[in-house]
Amino acid sequence: MSSKQNIEVTSGQVHPTKYGIILFPGFQLLDAFGPLDALSVLSTRVKLDPLIIIAETLDPVYSGSAQSTWNRAGSDFGASVVPTHTFETVPDDLEVLLVPGGSGAVQPGADDRRVEFIKKTYPKLKYLITICNGVGLAAQAGVLDGKRATADKAIWVRTTSLGPSVNWVKTARWVADGNIWTSSGVSAGLDVTLGWIAEVFGEETAREVANVQEYEWKNDANWDVFGFIWGDGM
């Protein structure tokens, strides 16, 4: 395992250190923890500030979705995460924001507080990274208008309908347009995060992170077999 420390950003600029993630009831576990694990490994190579976990309140956020139409078995199975900040208390110097998807992000409304937060916060960010149908929250916020983006393939129609002014890319595993990175479904969140790490910290660093995770990184951003497996999705 490499012992290199203090990896420089490929652009020569100071790397971002302040990362946050929005959580909500019914978030998809791997959407959140795949990217967070990659960043956790990264944090053993470069200095990052403590993670900011953002939710509507400071009460534990439960990933389970017993009432979801996705949950045909009616199981109540999930995990709870304790937030560190509410939407109102997030530091103004947040640099990177992750937005996962899940059953709790299926049909956000224009007045959704998550949507409002993304709309307000995006202009201050260095990067916005969305996973799966979490992209629908960003689309509703209007920050993707005129940009290229992708989304989960299983519910492609439902998710992309939230952003009629977005240039959706059906076959992509992930898409980077400016400082916004969007991914396909669930496990693709790990691929987009590694792609982002490669862009900001260098490909050698991204591959080192993937190898520490013992993860076979799908590093072709333009190919997602699930775009064909799911067809047009729901």
C-alpha positions as CSV (number, residue, x, y, z in Angstrom):
1,M,0.0,0.0,0.0
2,S,1.3,3.4,-0.9
3,S,2.5,5.6,1.9
4,K,2.4,8.9,0.0
5,Q,0.9,11.8,1.9
6,N,-0.4,15.3,1.1
7,I,-1.2,14.6,-2.6
8,E,-1.4,17.7,-4.7
9,V,-4.4,18.6,-6.8
10,T,-3.7,18.2,-10.5
11,S,-4.6,21.8,-11.2
12,G,-2.0,23.0,-8.7
13,Q,-4.6,24.6,-6.6
14,V,-5.5,23.9,-3.0
15,H,-7.7,20.8,-2.8
16,P,-11.2,21.1,-1.3
17,T,-11.4,20.0,2.4
18,K,-15.0,20.7,3.4
19,Y,-17.4,18.0,2.3
20,G,-21.1,17.6,3.1
21,I,-23.9,15.2,2.3
22,I,-27.7,15.6,2.4
23,L,-29.6,12.8,4.0
24,F,-33.3,12.3,4.2
25,P,-35.7,9.5,5.2
26,G,-35.6,6.7,2.6
27,F,-32.1,7.5,1.3
28,Q,-30.3,4.6,-0.5
29,L,-27.5,3.3,1.7
30,L,-25.0,2.6,-1.0
31,D,-25.7,6.0,-2.7
32,A,-24.4,7.6,0.5
33,F,-21.8,5.2,1.8
34,G,-20.1,4.2,-1.4
35,P,-19.0,7.7,-2.1
36,L,-18.3,8.4,1.6
37,D,-16.1,5.4,1.9
38,A,-14.1,6.5,-1.1
39,L,-13.7,9.9,0.5
40,S,-12.8,8.3,3.8
41,V,-10.0,6.4,2.2
42,L,-8.9,9.6,0.4
43,S,-8.8,11.4,3.8
44,T,-6.0,9.0,4.9
45,R,-3.9,10.4,2.0
46,V,-4.9,14.1,2.1
47,K,-6.2,16.2,5.0
48,L,-10.0,16.7,5.0
49,D,-12.2,18.4,7.5
50,P,-14.8,16.5,9.4
51,L,-17.8,15.4,7.3
52,I,-20.9,17.5,7.4
53,I,-24.1,15.4,7.5
54,I,-27.0,17.6,6.6
55,A,-30.7,16.9,7.3
56,E,-33.9,18.8,8.1
57,T,-33.4,18.2,11.8
58,L,-30.8,16.7,14.0
59,D,-32.9,13.6,14.6
60,P,-31.5,10.3,13.3
61,V,-32.3,9.8,9.6
62,Y,-33.6,6.4,8.7
63,S,-32.9,4.8,5.4
64,G,-35.7,2.3,5.5
65,S,-38.7,2.7,3.3
66,A,-41.5,0.4,4.5
67,Q,-44.2,2.5,2.9
68,S,-42.5,2.9,-0.5
69,T,-44.0,1.3,-3.6
70,W,-40.5,0.0,-4.3
71,N,-40.8,-2.2,-1.2
72,R,-43.0,-5.0,-2.4
73,A,-42.3,-7.1,0.7
74,G,-43.2,-4.4,3.1
75,S,-40.0,-4.9,5.1
76,D,-38.8,-2.3,7.6
77,F,-35.1,-2.8,7.1
78,G,-32.6,0.1,7.3
79,A,-30.0,2.0,9.2
80,S,-30.2,5.4,11.0
81,V,-27.6,8.1,10.7
82,V,-27.2,11.1,13.1
83,P,-26.8,14.4,11.2
84,T,-24.3,17.0,12.3
85,H,-26.1,20.0,10.8
86,T,-29.5,21.2,9.7
87,F,-30.1,23.1,6.5
88,E,-29.9,26.4,8.5
89,T,-26.6,25.7,10.2
90,V,-24.4,24.4,7.4
91,P,-21.2,26.5,7.2
92,D,-21.0,29.0,4.4
93,D,-17.6,27.7,3.3
94,L,-18.9,24.2,2.3
95,E,-17.0,23.2,-0.8
96,V,-18.3,19.8,-2.0
97,L,-21.9,18.7,-1.6
98,L,-23.1,15.1,-2.2
99,V,-26.8,14.4,-2.9
100,P,-27.8,10.7,-2.8
101,G,-31.0,9.2,-4.0
102,G,-33.4,6.6,-2.8
103,S,-37.1,6.1,-2.4
104,G,-37.2,9.4,-0.4
105,A,-36.1,11.3,-3.4
106,V,-38.6,10.0,-6.0
107,Q,-40.9,12.9,-6.4
108,P,-39.5,16.1,-4.9
109,G,-41.6,19.2,-5.1
110,A,-40.4,22.7,-6.1
111,D,-40.9,23.8,-2.4
112,D,-38.9,20.8,-1.1
113,R,-36.4,22.1,1.5
114,R,-33.7,20.0,0.0
115,V,-34.3,21.6,-3.4
116,E,-34.3,25.1,-1.8
117,F,-31.0,24.3,0.0
118,I,-29.3,23.1,-3.2
119,K,-30.5,26.2,-5.1
120,K,-29.2,28.5,-2.4
121,T,-25.9,26.6,-1.8
122,Y,-24.8,25.7,-5.3
123,P,-23.4,29.1,-6.2
124,K,-21.0,28.9,-3.2
125,L,-19.8,25.3,-3.9
126,K,-16.7,24.2,-5.7
127,Y,-18.4,20.9,-6.7
128,L,-21.9,19.3,-6.6
129,I,-22.0,15.5,-6.9
130,T,-25.4,13.7,-7.2
131,I,-26.0,10.0,-7.1
132,C,-28.9,8.0,-8.7
133,N,-32.2,9.8,-8.5
134,G,-30.7,12.4,-6.2
135,V,-30.1,14.2,-9.4
136,G,-33.8,15.0,-9.4
137,L,-33.4,17.3,-6.4
138,A,-30.7,19.2,-8.3
139,A,-32.8,19.3,-11.4
140,Q,-35.7,20.8,-9.5
141,A,-33.3,23.4,-8.1
142,G,-32.6,24.5,-11.6
143,V,-28.9,24.1,-11.3
144,L,-28.8,21.6,-14.2
145,D,-30.7,23.6,-16.7
146,G,-28.8,23.6,-20.0
147,K,-26.2,21.1,-18.7
148,R,-25.5,17.5,-19.5
149,A,-26.4,15.0,-16.8
150,T,-27.4,11.4,-16.2
151,A,-29.5,9.5,-13.7
152,D,-30.6,6.1,-12.4
153,K,-31.7,3.9,-15.2
154,A,-34.4,1.9,-13.3
155,I,-36.6,4.9,-13.0
156,W,-35.2,7.0,-15.8
157,V,-38.5,8.5,-17.1
158,R,-39.6,9.5,-13.6
159,T,-36.3,11.0,-12.7
160,T,-35.6,12.9,-15.9
161,S,-39.1,14.3,-16.1
162,L,-38.0,16.5,-13.1
163,G,-35.6,18.3,-15.4
164,P,-37.1,19.1,-18.8
165,S,-34.3,21.7,-19.5
166,V,-31.5,19.2,-18.8
167,N,-29.6,17.4,-21.5
168,W,-29.9,13.9,-20.2
169,V,-27.4,11.3,-21.3
170,K,-28.9,7.8,-21.2
171,T,-25.9,5.6,-21.8
172,A,-23.5,7.4,-19.3
173,R,-22.3,5.8,-16.1
174,W,-21.6,9.4,-15.0
175,V,-21.4,12.8,-16.5
176,A,-19.2,15.8,-15.5
177,D,-20.4,19.2,-16.8
178,G,-18.5,22.1,-15.3
179,N,-18.5,21.6,-11.5
180,I,-21.5,19.3,-11.4
181,W,-21.0,15.6,-11.5
182,T,-24.0,13.2,-11.8
183,S,-24.2,9.5,-11.8
184,S,-26.3,6.5,-12.7
185,G,-27.9,4.4,-10.0
186,V,-26.7,3.2,-6.6
187,S,-23.2,1.6,-7.2
188,A,-22.4,4.2,-9.9
189,G,-22.0,6.7,-7.0
190,L,-18.7,5.0,-6.2
191,D,-17.7,5.2,-9.9
192,V,-18.5,8.9,-10.2
193,T,-16.7,9.7,-6.9
194,L,-13.6,7.9,-8.1
195,G,-13.9,9.7,-11.4
196,W,-14.1,13.0,-9.5
197,I,-11.1,12.1,-7.4
198,A,-9.1,11.3,-10.6
199,E,-10.0,14.7,-11.9
200,V,-9.1,16.7,-8.8
201,F,-6.3,14.6,-7.2
202,G,-5.1,12.6,-10.2
203,E,-5.9,9.2,-11.6
204,E,-3.1,7.5,-9.6
205,T,-4.8,8.6,-6.4
206,A,-8.2,7.4,-7.6
207,R,-6.8,4.0,-8.4
208,E,-5.1,3.8,-5.1
209,V,-8.4,4.6,-3.4
210,A,-10.2,1.9,-5.5
211,N,-7.5,-0.6,-4.7
212,V,-7.7,0.0,-1.0
213,Q,-11.5,-0.6,-1.2
214,E,-10.7,-3.7,-3.4
215,Y,-13.3,-2.3,-5.8
216,E,-13.1,-2.8,-9.6
217,W,-13.7,0.8,-10.7
218,K,-15.9,1.2,-13.8
219,N,-13.9,4.1,-15.2
220,D,-15.6,4.5,-18.6
221,A,-18.0,7.4,-17.9
222,N,-19.8,6.9,-21.2
223,W,-20.9,3.3,-20.8
224,D,-23.6,2.0,-18.5
225,V,-25.0,-1.4,-19.3
226,F,-28.0,-0.7,-17.1
227,G,-29.2,1.8,-19.6
228,F,-30.0,-1.2,-21.8
229,I,-31.0,-3.7,-19.1
230,W,-33.7,-1.4,-17.8
231,G,-34.7,0.0,-21.2
232,D,-36.6,3.2,-20.6
233,G,-37.1,2.4,-16.9
234,M,-40.2,3.7,-15.1
